[in-house]
């Protein structure tokens, strides 16, 4: 009886680890995935590498981030650092440039998703 209980417990434990690993594999970004840029929780984006507002004005843009709210973006490149941090290069799905002069931006994928700056479609 003890052996049967031990075997059943082991099966449940192994099954639990397998489902956790599967969830993390599904959460990883893939090239070509479409994401949506949401409004930041604070005034500025902290996990998406947009330029500061004064730089946007110097390049002839309007000093706010309203033009990128709700923008659909495509992952063009995935960069994994040695510490395990995953960065993605994002490009507008429409083919336009961010603020009229930036073709791509870089974002910390996990932190941007967690903070709500990016969301999956």
C-alpha positions as a Markdown table, in Angstrom:
| # | Residue | x | y | z |
|---|---|---|---|---|
| 1 | Unk | 0.0 | 0.0 | 0.0 |
| 2 | Unk | 2.8 | 2.4 | 0.9 |
| 3 | Unk | 4.5 | 1.7 | -2.5 |
| 4 | Unk | 1.3 | 2.4 | -4.4 |
| 5 | Unk | 0.9 | 5.7 | -2.5 |
| 6 | Unk | 4.6 | 6.6 | -3.2 |
| 7 | Unk | 4.2 | 5.8 | -7.0 |
| 8 | Unk | 0.9 | 7.8 | -7.3 |
| 9 | Unk | 2.6 | 10.8 | -5.4 |
| 10 | Unk | 5.6 | 10.7 | -7.8 |
| 11 | Unk | 3.3 | 10.7 | -10.8 |
| 12 | Unk | 1.5 | 13.8 | -9.6 |
| 13 | Unk | 4.7 | 15.6 | -8.8 |
| 14 | Unk | 6.3 | 14.8 | -12.1 |
| 15 | Unk | 3.1 | 15.9 | -13.9 |
| 16 | Unk | 3.1 | 19.2 | -12.0 |
| 17 | Unk | 6.6 | 20.0 | -13.1 |
| 18 | Unk | 5.9 | 19.0 | -16.7 |
| 19 | Unk | 2.9 | 21.4 | -16.9 |
| 20 | Unk | 4.9 | 24.3 | -15.3 |
| 21 | Unk | 7.7 | 23.8 | -17.9 |
| 22 | Unk | 5.1 | 23.8 | -20.7 |
| 23 | Unk | 3.7 | 27.1 | -19.6 |
| 24 | Unk | 7.1 | 28.8 | -19.6 |
| 25 | Unk | 7.8 | 27.5 | -23.1 |
| 26 | Unk | 4.5 | 28.8 | -24.3 |
| 27 | Unk | 5.2 | 32.2 | -22.7 |
| 28 | Unk | 8.4 | 32.8 | -24.6 |
| 29 | Unk | 8.3 | 35.3 | -27.5 |
| 30 | Unk | 8.7 | 34.2 | -31.1 |
| 31 | Unk | 9.8 | 36.2 | -34.1 |
| 32 | Unk | 6.6 | 37.4 | -35.9 |
| 33 | Unk | 4.4 | 37.5 | -32.8 |
| 34 | Unk | 2.1 | 40.5 | -32.7 |
| 35 | Unk | 1.9 | 42.6 | -29.5 |
| 36 | Unk | 0.0 | 45.7 | -28.6 |
| 37 | Unk | 1.5 | 48.8 | -26.9 |
| 38 | Unk | -0.6 | 50.0 | -24.0 |
| 39 | Unk | -0.5 | 53.2 | -22.0 |
| 40 | Unk | 2.2 | 53.1 | -19.3 |
| 41 | Unk | 1.2 | 53.0 | -15.7 |
| 42 | Unk | 3.4 | 56.0 | -15.0 |
| 43 | Unk | 4.0 | 59.0 | -17.2 |
| 44 | Unk | 6.9 | 57.4 | -19.2 |
| 45 | Unk | 7.5 | 54.0 | -20.6 |
| 46 | Unk | 10.1 | 52.2 | -18.4 |
| 47 | Unk | 10.5 | 48.9 | -20.1 |
| 48 | Unk | 10.1 | 49.9 | -23.8 |
| 49 | Unk | 13.1 | 52.0 | -24.9 |
| 50 | Unk | 11.2 | 55.0 | -26.4 |
| 51 | Unk | 13.2 | 58.3 | -26.6 |
| 52 | Unk | 12.6 | 61.0 | -24.0 |
| 53 | Unk | 10.0 | 63.6 | -24.9 |
| 54 | Unk | 12.6 | 66.4 | -25.4 |
| 55 | Unk | 14.3 | 64.3 | -28.1 |
| 56 | Unk | 11.0 | 63.7 | -29.9 |
| 57 | Unk | 10.4 | 67.4 | -30.0 |
| 58 | Unk | 13.9 | 68.1 | -31.4 |
| 59 | Unk | 13.2 | 65.6 | -34.2 |
| 60 | Unk | 9.9 | 67.4 | -35.0 |
| 61 | Unk | 7.4 | 65.3 | -33.2 |
| 62 | Unk | 4.7 | 66.1 | -30.6 |
| 63 | Unk | 5.8 | 65.8 | -27.0 |
| 64 | Unk | 3.6 | 62.9 | -25.9 |
| 65 | Unk | 3.3 | 59.2 | -26.4 |
| 66 | Unk | -0.3 | 59.2 | -27.6 |
| 67 | Unk | 0.7 | 58.2 | -31.1 |
| 68 | Unk | 1.9 | 54.8 | -29.9 |
| 69 | Unk | -1.0 | 53.8 | -27.6 |
| 70 | Unk | -2.8 | 50.9 | -29.1 |
| 71 | Unk | -0.1 | 50.4 | -31.8 |
| 72 | Unk | 0.2 | 46.8 | -33.1 |
| 73 | Unk | 3.9 | 45.8 | -33.2 |
| 74 | Unk | 5.7 | 42.8 | -34.6 |
| 75 | Unk | 8.7 | 41.1 | -32.9 |
| 76 | Unk | 11.6 | 41.2 | -35.4 |
| 77 | Unk | 14.5 | 40.0 | -33.2 |
| 78 | Unk | 14.9 | 38.3 | -29.9 |
| 79 | Unk | 18.0 | 39.0 | -27.8 |
| 80 | Unk | 18.8 | 36.9 | -24.7 |
| 81 | Unk | 21.4 | 38.3 | -22.3 |
| 82 | Unk | 23.7 | 36.2 | -20.2 |
| 83 | Unk | 21.6 | 36.8 | -17.1 |
| 84 | Unk | 18.5 | 35.3 | -18.8 |
| 85 | Unk | 16.8 | 38.7 | -19.6 |
| 86 | Unk | 14.9 | 38.6 | -22.9 |
| 87 | Unk | 14.8 | 41.7 | -25.0 |
| 88 | Unk | 12.9 | 42.1 | -28.2 |
| 89 | Unk | 13.2 | 44.4 | -31.2 |
| 90 | Unk | 9.7 | 45.7 | -32.1 |
| 91 | Unk | 8.6 | 47.2 | -35.4 |
| 92 | Unk | 5.2 | 48.7 | -36.2 |
| 93 | Unk | 2.9 | 46.3 | -38.0 |
| 94 | Unk | 1.6 | 49.1 | -40.2 |
| 95 | Unk | 5.2 | 49.8 | -41.6 |
| 96 | Unk | 5.2 | 53.4 | -40.3 |
| 97 | Unk | 7.9 | 54.7 | -38.0 |
| 98 | Unk | 7.5 | 55.5 | -34.3 |
| 99 | Unk | 7.2 | 59.3 | -33.9 |
| 100 | Unk | 8.0 | 59.6 | -37.6 |
| 101 | Unk | 11.7 | 58.7 | -37.3 |
| 102 | Unk | 12.3 | 55.4 | -35.4 |
| 103 | Unk | 11.9 | 52.2 | -37.4 |
| 104 | Unk | 12.4 | 49.9 | -34.4 |
| 105 | Unk | 12.5 | 50.0 | -30.6 |
| 106 | Unk | 13.9 | 47.6 | -28.0 |
| 107 | Unk | 11.9 | 46.3 | -25.0 |
| 108 | Unk | 12.5 | 44.1 | -22.0 |
| 109 | Unk | 9.9 | 41.5 | -22.9 |
| 110 | Unk | 9.1 | 40.0 | -19.5 |
| 111 | Unk | 9.0 | 43.3 | -17.6 |
| 112 | Unk | 6.9 | 45.1 | -20.3 |
| 113 | Unk | 4.3 | 42.3 | -20.3 |
| 114 | Unk | 4.3 | 42.2 | -16.5 |
| 115 | Unk | 3.9 | 46.0 | -16.1 |
| 116 | Unk | 1.2 | 46.1 | -18.8 |
| 117 | Unk | 3.1 | 48.3 | -21.3 |
| 118 | Unk | 2.9 | 45.4 | -23.8 |
| 119 | Unk | 0.2 | 42.8 | -24.2 |
| 120 | Unk | -0.3 | 39.8 | -26.5 |
| 121 | Unk | -2.9 | 40.0 | -29.1 |
